[in-house]
């Protein structure tokens, strides 16, 4: 039921009652006038006692029905005539004028009795309708009230009085505004003044104080009741509790923010902190906590607890789960919700009771966070500083928030697993690429080893003579050292390229990266008869990145270029490595280009160059370019390929320079 229905039904009822009252009043007025005329006539005929009796008839009709009043009237006339008329006068009817007066008296008595009875019935009906309306208004599941055109409250329903705890006499006038939230009073006054000027209905959302001091959100709708001249004579208002709706809207908005944070890839700590704060804002007097199950599946680690004391969160960090490990440890162990309404007496808190009570924590409800496959990944807990059980809306909050926390934690675990898989795949790709250079690497290592063997043999021969040539021995040993260092350098570069070391972001000199990779792949290029040309600018800015990963990208591009020129005539096999500096978006970029004269690619192949498992090589995996692009993009750069006008293709790597 809204305020329009209330106003219209009240208006209809008031119109019907007013019409009845008007008709009854007219009838009573005519009856009174007739009674006055008759009284004068009777007085002139010396029937004063009859006039007095006529007044008695009126009072009798107020308490009895029409028949009883009529009988009493006739009996009264007969009695009065008997006692007041002379004996044998035949009730005074022997005189024609008295007969007329008696008939007039009886008729008037009947008329007055009828009118008074009808008026009494009208008042009873009005009272019944009023009582019925009062019951209806008081039983409406809303707070209703009626105000005067000035805005002063005239009446409010029982629901309003019970909710606010304000007495009716205190609510009248402007006293009811004490129930308004201080921040909403100015808004209500402004809207009320506007409505009185426009005489139009209005609605607004505001907070009303409950009898226990708690504010809840209400939707207030107010509509005017106008008279026939269009003037506002009353304002009817109804306020509907929308606290649950506001809570749901706030939770929905909060969930949206959390999902956006997840989509952006924000840090897990920030997401969990925002989740806890969202619940604390909506529930009030609650302190939230998120603990994450360690990889060992035994201990709980701190995730977020923005309002809990730091000393408490540090103490429970690393808590071992078990059948009696407080609310959180037990919830993770059982994989089910654990409600502890009073920490001071609950046996689950026996080992941690002193710690909790020392921080004024008296209740804790913990819910396990379950992954998509049903594994426990952590717990979401709500602490209170007084013993209590969760209410229905608090249970709903827990049911909505806990899965989101689980999704956030599971997402991070999945990303970590993906990063590990990517790192392993990149290492396997490096191994595969280096394996293609095995012959050249062996040759590169064998050369210094052969020289070492030759120099060492010469040293032995010189030392075997009677007069050793120590200068020659010294020179040969120096060559052995250099060749050993050369072989060690080759092996060291290969080991670094194939290592499982963690990604290390540091300033990198791209020119140095180019020289290191070319020293590794150069022998293989020469073996295949490929002419290598480098055009490196000295102004190339340093970039922030992982040196090994950048080496892998360049190595993969060079190996692909050599593969593309396998069927190219020897005289046309040429590979150019070029570096340059570019400007984009007010930033300086370092650009590397690897240009070959191989088979190139067509438009259809160009669109699929960087797809995983797409390859044009007979024995290729199709992962090299895909992994290279992912590495470059993790360095906030770009990798793309273009077909050359004549032969072959050029692949470009652009990385933002350090500021």
PyMOL commands that set and color helices and strands:
alter all, ss='L'
color gray80, all
select helices_A, chain A and resi 3-44+48-63+66-84+96-139+158-164+168-171+175-179+182-198+243-264+268-283+310-316+326-334+347-349+353-358+392-436+438-464+470-498+510-527+547-564+570-572+603-606+624-634
alter helices_A, ss='H'
color red, helices_A
select strands_A, chain A and resi 143-147+153-156+202-209+215-226+232-241+287-293+299-304+319-320+338-340+363-370+376-384+506-508+531-535+543-545+574-584+587-595+638-643+649-656
alter strands_A, ss='S'
color yellow, strands_A
deselect
rebuild
show_as cartoon
